[in-house]
Amino acid sequence: MGKSRMSKKVTKLEKKADKVRGKAEKKGKDLQGYAADRIEELSDDKGGKKGLVFLLMAAAGAAAAVLLKRKRDQELDEALWEEPRSI
C-alpha cells in the first residue's frame, strides 16, 4: 500500500509540474513576442542605446526564467527520489 500511495503522490506532483511548465513556456513565448515587438519599435528610434538596453534586459529576464525553471525541475526531481519520512 505504501508504494501505491507514493506513486499517487508522484503522479500528482508530475501533473502540477507539467502545469507549471506549460504556464512558464506560454509566458516565455508571450515575453519573446513582446520583446521582439518592442525591439522593432525601439530600433526605429534614433537613440540606439534604448534598444540595446531593452534587448539586454529582455535577455537577462529570459535567462533568469530558464534558470528558475531548471532549479524548479531539479528540486522536483530531488523531492521525488527522497526517502519517505516516517510519520
Biopython code that builds the backbone (N, CA, C, O; Angstrom):
import numpy as np
from Bio.PDB.StructureBuilder import StructureBuilder

atoms = [
    (1, "MET", "N", (0.813, -1.188, 0.000)),
    (1, "MET", "CA", (0.000, 0.000, 0.000)),
    (1, "MET", "C", (0.861, 1.257, 0.000)),
    (1, "MET", "O", (0.456, 2.290, -0.533)),
    (2, "GLY", "N", (2.032, 1.171, 0.591)),
    (2, "GLY", "CA", (2.903, 2.336, 0.637)),
    (2, "GLY", "C", (3.341, 2.781, -0.744)),
    (2, "GLY", "O", (3.430, 3.978, -1.018)),
    (3, "LYS", "N", (3.616, 1.816, -1.615)),
    (3, "LYS", "CA", (4.049, 2.160, -2.971)),
    (3, "LYS", "C", (2.919, 2.811, -3.753)),
    (3, "LYS", "O", (3.140, 3.744, -4.525)),
    (4, "SER", "N", (1.713, 2.314, -3.548)),
    (4, "SER", "CA", (0.570, 2.873, -4.264)),
    (4, "SER", "C", (0.341, 4.322, -3.856)),
    (4, "SER", "O", (0.102, 5.184, -4.702)),
    (5, "ARG", "N", (0.412, 4.578, -2.578)),
    (5, "ARG", "CA", (0.217, 5.929, -2.069)),
    (5, "ARG", "C", (1.325, 6.850, -2.585)),
    (5, "ARG", "O", (1.074, 7.991, -2.974)),
    (6, "MET", "N", (2.557, 6.328, -2.580)),
    (6, "MET", "CA", (3.696, 7.111, -3.051)),
    (6, "MET", "C", (3.566, 7.381, -4.550)),
    (6, "MET", "O", (3.852, 8.489, -5.005)),
    (7, "SER", "N", (3.143, 6.392, -5.309)),
    (7, "SER", "CA", (3.013, 6.596, -6.754)),
    (7, "SER", "C", (1.915, 7.616, -7.060)),
    (7, "SER", "O", (2.029, 8.373, -8.024)),
    (8, "LYS", "N", (0.865, 7.643, -6.258)),
    (8, "LYS", "CA", (-0.185, 8.650, -6.442)),
    (8, "LYS", "C", (0.363, 10.043, -6.175)),
    (8, "LYS", "O", (0.050, 10.990, -6.897)),
    (9, "LYS", "N", (1.184, 10.165, -5.135)),
    (9, "LYS", "CA", (1.785, 11.464, -4.817)),
    (9, "LYS", "C", (2.729, 11.908, -5.931)),
    (9, "LYS", "O", (2.752, 13.080, -6.309)),
    (10, "VAL", "N", (3.501, 10.968, -6.448)),
    (10, "VAL", "CA", (4.434, 11.273, -7.532)),
    (10, "VAL", "C", (3.669, 11.720, -8.775)),
    (10, "VAL", "O", (4.041, 12.698, -9.423)),
    (11, "THR", "N", (2.603, 11.003, -9.100)),
    (11, "THR", "CA", (1.786, 11.361, -10.265)),
    (11, "THR", "C", (1.175, 12.748, -10.089)),
    (11, "THR", "O", (1.135, 13.539, -11.031)),
    (12, "LYS", "N", (0.705, 13.035, -8.894)),
    (12, "LYS", "CA", (0.119, 14.339, -8.613)),
    (12, "LYS", "C", (1.169, 15.447, -8.764)),
    (12, "LYS", "O", (0.889, 16.496, -9.345)),
    (13, "LEU", "N", (2.359, 15.214, -8.247)),
    (13, "LEU", "CA", (3.436, 16.202, -8.378)),
    (13, "LEU", "C", (3.844, 16.388, -9.832)),
    (13, "LEU", "O", (4.117, 17.509, -10.262)),
    (14, "GLU", "N", (3.887, 15.310, -10.584)),
    (14, "GLU", "CA", (4.232, 15.411, -12.006)),
    (14, "GLU", "C", (3.203, 16.232, -12.762)),
    (14, "GLU", "O", (3.564, 17.034, -13.623)),
    (15, "LYS", "N", (1.926, 16.044, -12.453)),
    (15, "LYS", "CA", (0.870, 16.815, -13.115)),
    (15, "LYS", "C", (1.006, 18.298, -12.782)),
    (15, "LYS", "O", (0.858, 19.151, -13.657)),
    (16, "LYS", "N", (1.286, 18.601, -11.519)),
    (16, "LYS", "CA", (1.473, 20.001, -11.126)),
    (16, "LYS", "C", (2.681, 20.594, -11.841)),
    (16, "LYS", "O", (2.631, 21.732, -12.309)),
    (17, "ALA", "N", (3.758, 19.833, -11.928)),
    (17, "ALA", "CA", (4.965, 20.315, -12.600)),
    (17, "ALA", "C", (4.702, 20.566, -14.078)),
    (17, "ALA", "O", (5.199, 21.539, -14.645)),
    (18, "ASP", "N", (3.921, 19.689, -14.701)),
    (18, "ASP", "CA", (3.587, 19.887, -16.118)),
    (18, "ASP", "C", (2.758, 21.145, -16.319)),
    (18, "ASP", "O", (2.954, 21.868, -17.296)),
    (19, "LYS", "N", (1.829, 21.412, -15.396)),
    (19, "LYS", "CA", (1.026, 22.637, -15.495)),
    (19, "LYS", "C", (1.902, 23.870, -15.359)),
    (19, "LYS", "O", (1.768, 24.827, -16.122)),
    (20, "VAL", "N", (2.804, 23.839, -14.378)),
    (20, "VAL", "CA", (3.701, 24.980, -14.164)),
    (20, "VAL", "C", (4.619, 25.159, -15.363)),
    (20, "VAL", "O", (4.859, 26.284, -15.802)),
    (21, "ARG", "N", (5.129, 24.064, -15.888)),
    (21, "ARG", "CA", (5.999, 24.126, -17.061)),
    (21, "ARG", "C", (5.256, 24.726, -18.251)),
    (21, "ARG", "O", (5.806, 25.556, -18.976)),
    (22, "GLY", "N", (4.013, 24.308, -18.451)),
    (22, "GLY", "CA", (3.202, 24.836, -19.549)),
    (22, "GLY", "C", (2.971, 26.333, -19.400)),
    (22, "GLY", "O", (3.067, 27.087, -20.369)),
    (23, "LYS", "N", (2.665, 26.756, -18.169)),
    (23, "LYS", "CA", (2.456, 28.183, -17.926)),
    (23, "LYS", "C", (3.742, 28.966, -18.170)),
    (23, "LYS", "O", (3.709, 30.053, -18.746)),
    (24, "ALA", "N", (4.877, 28.416, -17.733)),
    (24, "ALA", "CA", (6.157, 29.099, -17.916)),
    (24, "ALA", "C", (6.506, 29.210, -19.396)),
    (24, "ALA", "O", (6.997, 30.246, -19.844)),
    (25, "GLU", "N", (6.255, 28.149, -20.151)),
    (25, "GLU", "CA", (6.534, 28.192, -21.587)),
    (25, "GLU", "C", (5.647, 29.210, -22.288)),
    (25, "GLU", "O", (6.109, 29.945, -23.161)),
    (26, "LYS", "N", (4.373, 29.255, -21.908)),
    (26, "LYS", "CA", (3.451, 30.218, -22.510)),
    (26, "LYS", "C", (3.880, 31.639, -22.176)),
    (26, "LYS", "O", (3.879, 32.514, -23.042)),
    (27, "LYS", "N", (4.245, 31.866, -20.920)),
    (27, "LYS", "CA", (4.688, 33.199, -20.505)),
    (27, "LYS", "C", (5.972, 33.576, -21.239)),
    (27, "LYS", "O", (6.132, 34.726, -21.648)),
    (28, "GLY", "N", (6.880, 32.632, -21.409)),
    (28, "GLY", "CA", (8.117, 32.889, -22.140)),
    (28, "GLY", "C", (7.849, 33.277, -23.586)),
    (28, "GLY", "O", (8.477, 34.195, -24.112)),
    (29, "LYS", "N", (6.921, 32.584, -24.227)),
    (29, "LYS", "CA", (6.581, 32.911, -25.612)),
    (29, "LYS", "C", (5.952, 34.298, -25.696)),
    (29, "LYS", "O", (6.249, 35.071, -26.607)),
    (30, "ASP", "N", (5.079, 34.606, -24.736)),
    (30, "ASP", "CA", (4.461, 35.936, -24.711)),
    (30, "ASP", "C", (5.518, 37.020, -24.551)),
    (30, "ASP", "O", (5.483, 38.043, -25.235)),
    (31, "LEU", "N", (6.457, 36.786, -23.640)),
    (31, "LEU", "CA", (7.512, 37.771, -23.400)),
    (31, "LEU", "C", (8.428, 37.911, -24.605)),
    (31, "LEU", "O", (8.886, 39.013, -24.906)),
    (32, "GLN", "N", (8.701, 36.812, -25.299)),
    (32, "GLN", "CA", (9.525, 36.887, -26.501)),
    (32, "GLN", "C", (8.842, 37.721, -27.573)),
    (32, "GLN", "O", (9.474, 38.543, -28.236)),
    (33, "GLY", "N", (7.546, 37.500, -27.734)),
    (33, "GLY", "CA", (6.795, 38.285, -28.714)),
    (33, "GLY", "C", (6.782, 39.759, -28.359)),
    (33, "GLY", "O", (6.962, 40.621, -29.219)),
    (34, "TYR", "N", (6.569, 40.037, -27.086)),
    (34, "TYR", "CA", (6.564, 41.427, -26.632)),
    (34, "TYR", "C", (7.938, 42.055, -26.837)),
    (34, "TYR", "O", (8.052, 43.190, -27.300)),
    (35, "ALA", "N", (8.977, 41.305, -26.488)),
    (35, "ALA", "CA", (10.339, 41.829, -26.639)),
    (35, "ALA", "C", (10.651, 42.089, -28.113)),
    (35, "ALA", "O", (11.253, 43.109, -28.448)),
    (36, "ALA", "N", (10.250, 41.184, -28.982)),
    (36, "ALA", "CA", (10.512, 41.376, -30.410)),
    (36, "ALA", "C", (9.787, 42.616, -30.930)),
    (36, "ALA", "O", (10.357, 43.402, -31.686)),
    (37, "ASP", "N", (8.529, 42.787, -30.523)),
    (37, "ASP", "CA", (7.782, 43.983, -30.926)),
    (37, "ASP", "C", (8.438, 45.249, -30.394)),
    (37, "ASP", "O", (8.558, 46.253, -31.096)),
    (38, "ARG", "N", (8.852, 45.175, -29.156)),
    (38, "ARG", "CA", (9.457, 46.352, -28.515)),
    (38, "ARG", "C", (10.806, 46.680, -29.150)),
    (38, "ARG", "O", (11.128, 47.852, -29.348)),
    (39, "ILE", "N", (11.585, 45.670, -29.465)),
    (39, "ILE", "CA", (12.884, 45.884, -30.109)),
    (39, "ILE", "C", (12.681, 46.539, -31.467)),
    (39, "ILE", "O", (13.399, 47.472, -31.827)),
    (40, "GLU", "N", (11.702, 46.047, -32.220)),
    (40, "GLU", "CA", (11.418, 46.632, -33.524)),
    (40, "GLU", "C", (10.986, 48.090, -33.374)),
    (40, "GLU", "O", (11.395, 48.956, -34.149)),
    (41, "GLU", "N", (10.160, 48.342, -32.372)),
    (41, "GLU", "CA", (9.689, 49.703, -32.121)),
    (41, "GLU", "C", (10.845, 50.628, -31.731)),
    (41, "GLU", "O", (10.929, 51.764, -32.198)),
    (42, "LEU", "N", (11.719, 50.135, -30.885)),
    (42, "LEU", "CA", (12.832, 50.959, -30.425)),
    (42, "LEU", "C", (13.916, 51.114, -31.482)),
    (42, "LEU", "O", (14.651, 52.101, -31.474)),
    (43, "SER", "N", (14.022, 50.151, -32.391)),
    (43, "SER", "CA", (15.044, 50.259, -33.432)),
    (43, "SER", "C", (14.701, 51.375, -34.419)),
    (43, "SER", "O", (15.578, 51.892, -35.111)),
    (44, "ASP", "N", (13.421, 51.740, -34.479)),
    (44, "ASP", "CA", (13.017, 52.848, -35.330)),
    (44, "ASP", "C", (13.455, 54.191, -34.751)),
    (44, "ASP", "O", (13.609, 55.172, -35.479)),
    (45, "ASP", "N", (13.656, 54.223, -33.425)),
    (45, "ASP", "CA", (14.104, 55.463, -32.782)),
    (45, "ASP", "C", (15.559, 55.742, -33.140)),
    (45, "ASP", "O", (16.312, 54.828, -33.476)),
    (46, "LYS", "N", (15.938, 56.991, -33.064)),
    (46, "LYS", "CA", (17.327, 57.359, -33.340)),
    (46, "LYS", "C", (18.246, 57.010, -32.174)),
    (46, "LYS", "O", (19.440, 56.784, -32.371)),
    (47, "GLY", "N", (17.706, 56.966, -30.981)),
    (47, "GLY", "CA", (18.522, 56.626, -29.803)),
    (47, "GLY", "C", (18.726, 55.131, -29.728)),
    (47, "GLY", "O", (17.906, 54.430, -29.134)),
    (48, "GLY", "N", (19.777, 54.630, -30.304)),
    (48, "GLY", "CA", (20.036, 53.202, -30.364)),
    (48, "GLY", "C", (20.339, 52.584, -29.012)),
    (48, "GLY", "O", (20.237, 51.368, -28.848)),
    (49, "LYS", "N", (20.709, 53.402, -28.047)),
    (49, "LYS", "CA", (21.047, 52.859, -26.730)),
    (49, "LYS", "C", (19.807, 52.346, -26.012)),
    (49, "LYS", "O", (19.898, 51.396, -25.234)),
    (50, "LYS", "N", (18.659, 52.949, -26.254)),
    (50, "LYS", "CA", (17.428, 52.472, -25.622)),
    (50, "LYS", "C", (17.131, 51.044, -26.066)),
    (50, "LYS", "O", (16.790, 50.190, -25.247)),
    (51, "GLY", "N", (17.259, 50.794, -27.348)),
    (51, "GLY", "CA", (17.000, 49.456, -27.874)),
    (51, "GLY", "C", (17.981, 48.435, -27.330)),
    (51, "GLY", "O", (17.602, 47.309, -27.007)),
    (52, "LEU", "N", (19.230, 48.826, -27.230)),
    (52, "LEU", "CA", (20.250, 47.924, -26.709)),
    (52, "LEU", "C", (19.987, 47.595, -25.244)),
    (52, "LEU", "O", (20.094, 46.441, -24.828)),
    (53, "VAL", "N", (19.648, 48.608, -24.476)),
    (53, "VAL", "CA", (19.363, 48.396, -23.058)),
    (53, "VAL", "C", (18.165, 47.468, -22.905)),
    (53, "VAL", "O", (18.187, 46.545, -22.091)),
    (54, "PHE", "N", (17.124, 47.717, -23.686)),
    (54, "PHE", "CA", (15.944, 46.863, -23.606)),
    (54, "PHE", "C", (16.266, 45.436, -24.022)),
    (54, "PHE", "O", (15.792, 44.485, -23.401)),
    (55, "LEU", "N", (17.054, 45.286, -25.049)),
    (55, "LEU", "CA", (17.449, 43.957, -25.509)),
    (55, "LEU", "C", (18.214, 43.216, -24.419)),
    (55, "LEU", "O", (17.973, 42.033, -24.182)),
    (56, "LEU", "N", (19.130, 43.909, -23.761)),
    (56, "LEU", "CA", (19.888, 43.289, -22.672)),
    (56, "LEU", "C", (18.979, 42.914, -21.509)),
    (56, "LEU", "O", (19.149, 41.857, -20.903)),
    (57, "MET", "N", (18.018, 43.772, -21.196)),
    (57, "MET", "CA", (17.081, 43.470, -20.115)),
    (57, "MET", "C", (16.215, 42.269, -20.467)),
    (57, "MET", "O", (15.955, 41.418, -19.617)),
    (58, "ALA", "N", (15.770, 42.198, -21.713)),
    (58, "ALA", "CA", (14.956, 41.060, -22.150)),
    (58, "ALA", "C", (15.763, 39.767, -22.093)),
    (58, "ALA", "O", (15.248, 38.729, -21.676)),
    (59, "ALA", "N", (17.016, 39.826, -22.506)),
    (59, "ALA", "CA", (17.880, 38.639, -22.463)),
    (59, "ALA", "C", (18.120, 38.202, -21.025)),
    (59, "ALA", "O", (18.115, 37.007, -20.729)),
    (60, "ALA", "N", (18.331, 39.163, -20.131)),
    (60, "ALA", "CA", (18.543, 38.836, -18.714)),
    (60, "ALA", "C", (17.292, 38.210, -18.119)),
    (60, "ALA", "O", (17.382, 37.258, -17.344)),
    (61, "GLY", "N", (16.128, 38.737, -18.472)),
    (61, "GLY", "CA", (14.873, 38.166, -17.977)),
    (61, "GLY", "C", (14.660, 36.755, -18.476)),
    (61, "GLY", "O", (14.226, 35.884, -17.722)),
    (62, "ALA", "N", (14.959, 36.524, -19.735)),
    (62, "ALA", "CA", (14.812, 35.179, -20.301)),
    (62, "ALA", "C", (15.781, 34.210, -19.630)),
    (62, "ALA", "O", (15.417, 33.072, -19.334)),
    (63, "ALA", "N", (17.002, 34.653, -19.390)),
    (63, "ALA", "CA", (17.994, 33.797, -18.722)),
    (63, "ALA", "C", (17.543, 33.472, -17.306)),
    (63, "ALA", "O", (17.681, 32.335, -16.854)),
    (64, "ALA", "N", (17.005, 34.460, -16.605)),
    (64, "ALA", "CA", (16.523, 34.224, -15.243)),
    (64, "ALA", "C", (15.369, 33.221, -15.249)),
    (64, "ALA", "O", (15.301, 32.354, -14.378)),
    (65, "ALA", "N", (14.467, 33.332, -16.217)),
    (65, "ALA", "CA", (13.346, 32.397, -16.309)),
    (65, "ALA", "C", (13.840, 30.976, -16.548)),
    (65, "ALA", "O", (13.324, 30.032, -15.950)),
    (66, "VAL", "N", (14.822, 30.817, -17.405)),
    (66, "VAL", "CA", (15.372, 29.490, -17.692)),
    (66, "VAL", "C", (16.045, 28.910, -16.452)),
    (66, "VAL", "O", (15.874, 27.731, -16.144)),
    (67, "LEU", "N", (16.809, 29.735, -15.744)),
    (67, "LEU", "CA", (17.484, 29.261, -14.533)),
    (67, "LEU", "C", (16.481, 28.866, -13.454)),
    (67, "LEU", "O", (16.663, 27.849, -12.784)),
    (68, "LEU", "N", (15.436, 29.652, -13.281)),
    (68, "LEU", "CA", (14.418, 29.313, -12.291)),
    (68, "LEU", "C", (13.691, 28.026, -12.654)),
    (68, "LEU", "O", (13.362, 27.224, -11.780)),
    (69, "LYS", "N", (13.442, 27.832, -13.942)),
    (69, "LYS", "CA", (12.781, 26.606, -14.392)),
    (69, "LYS", "C", (13.668, 25.398, -14.127)),
    (69, "LYS", "O", (13.188, 24.365, -13.658)),
    (70, "ARG", "N", (14.941, 25.519, -14.421)),
    (70, "ARG", "CA", (15.873, 24.408, -14.169)),
    (70, "ARG", "C", (15.947, 24.092, -12.680)),
    (70, "ARG", "O", (15.955, 22.927, -12.285)),
    (71, "LYS", "N", (16.002, 25.136, -11.860)),
    (71, "LYS", "CA", (16.074, 24.920, -10.410)),
    (71, "LYS", "C", (14.810, 24.227, -9.924)),
    (71, "LYS", "O", (14.880, 23.321, -9.093)),
    (72, "ARG", "N", (13.661, 24.641, -10.431)),
    (72, "ARG", "CA", (12.388, 24.023, -10.043)),
    (72, "ARG", "C", (12.355, 22.557, -10.456)),
    (72, "ARG", "O", (11.928, 21.705, -9.677)),
    (73, "ASP", "N", (12.796, 22.260, -11.658)),
    (73, "ASP", "CA", (12.836, 20.867, -12.120)),
    (73, "ASP", "C", (13.779, 20.027, -11.262)),
    (73, "ASP", "O", (13.474, 18.880, -10.936)),
    (74, "GLN", "N", (14.928, 20.603, -10.898)),
    (74, "GLN", "CA", (15.886, 19.887, -10.068)),
    (74, "GLN", "C", (15.290, 19.620, -8.689)),
    (74, "GLN", "O", (15.435, 18.517, -8.161)),
    (75, "GLU", "N", (14.627, 20.600, -8.103)),
    (75, "GLU", "CA", (14.017, 20.403, -6.792)),
    (75, "GLU", "C", (12.928, 19.340, -6.855)),
    (75, "GLU", "O", (12.794, 18.530, -5.938)),
    (76, "LEU", "N", (12.154, 19.342, -7.932)),
    (76, "LEU", "CA", (11.111, 18.335, -8.090)),
    (76, "LEU", "C", (11.726, 16.949, -8.201)),
    (76, "LEU", "O", (11.245, 16.008, -7.568)),
    (77, "ASP", "N", (12.781, 16.807, -8.993)),
    (77, "ASP", "CA", (13.456, 15.519, -9.128)),
    (77, "ASP", "C", (13.996, 15.041, -7.783)),
    (77, "ASP", "O", (13.871, 13.867, -7.436)),
    (78, "GLU", "N", (14.599, 15.964, -7.030)),
    (78, "GLU", "CA", (15.136, 15.582, -5.721)),
    (78, "GLU", "C", (14.023, 15.168, -4.772)),
    (78, "GLU", "O", (14.179, 14.218, -4.005)),
    (79, "ALA", "N", (12.901, 15.877, -4.821)),
    (79, "ALA", "CA", (11.779, 15.545, -3.941)),
    (79, "ALA", "C", (11.198, 14.178, -4.282)),
    (79, "ALA", "O", (10.759, 13.447, -3.395)),
    (80, "LEU", "N", (11.197, 13.839, -5.556)),
    (80, "LEU", "CA", (10.641, 12.548, -5.967)),
    (80, "LEU", "C", (11.509, 11.383, -5.513)),
    (80, "LEU", "O", (10.996, 10.292, -5.262)),
    (81, "TRP", "N", (12.807, 11.598, -5.404)),
    (81, "TRP", "CA", (13.709, 10.499, -5.086)),
    (81, "TRP", "C", (14.089, 10.429, -3.613)),
    (81, "TRP", "O", (14.807, 9.514, -3.209)),
    (82, "GLU", "N", (13.626, 11.373, -2.804)),
    (82, "GLU", "CA", (13.932, 11.310, -1.377)),
    (82, "GLU", "C", (13.185, 10.146, -0.756)),
    (82, "GLU", "O", (12.128, 9.733, -1.235)),
    (83, "GLU", "N", (13.755, 9.626, 0.317)),
    (83, "GLU", "CA", (13.086, 8.541, 1.028)),
    (83, "GLU", "C", (11.900, 9.129, 1.776)),
    (83, "GLU", "O", (11.981, 10.242, 2.294)),
    (84, "PRO", "N", (10.797, 8.385, 1.836)),
    (84, "PRO", "CA", (9.645, 8.889, 2.585)),
    (84, "PRO", "C", (9.963, 8.995, 4.069)),
    (84, "PRO", "O", (10.635, 8.133, 4.635)),
    (85, "ARG", "N", (9.486, 10.034, 4.675)),
    (85, "ARG", "CA", (9.717, 10.227, 6.108)),
    (85, "ARG", "C", (8.671, 9.449, 6.891)),
    (85, "ARG", "O", (7.520, 9.344, 6.467)),
    (86, "SER", "N", (9.072, 8.909, 8.026)),
    (86, "SER", "CA", (8.099, 8.194, 8.866)),
    (86, "SER", "C", (7.269, 9.219, 9.637)),
    (86, "SER", "O", (7.773, 10.247, 10.089)),
    (87, "ILE", "N", (6.022, 8.914, 9.765)),
    (87, "ILE", "CA", (5.103, 9.858, 10.429)),
    (87, "ILE", "C", (4.964, 9.486, 11.885)),
    (87, "ILE", "O", (4.238, 10.150, 12.625)),
]
sb = StructureBuilder()
sb.init_structure("model")
sb.init_model(0)
sb.init_chain("A")
sb.init_seg("    ")
for serial, (resi, resn, name, xyz) in enumerate(atoms, 1):
    if name == "N":
        sb.init_residue(resn, " ", resi, " ")
    sb.init_atom(name, np.array(xyz, "f"), 0.0, 1.0, " ", f" {name:<3s}", serial, name[0])
structure = sb.get_structure()
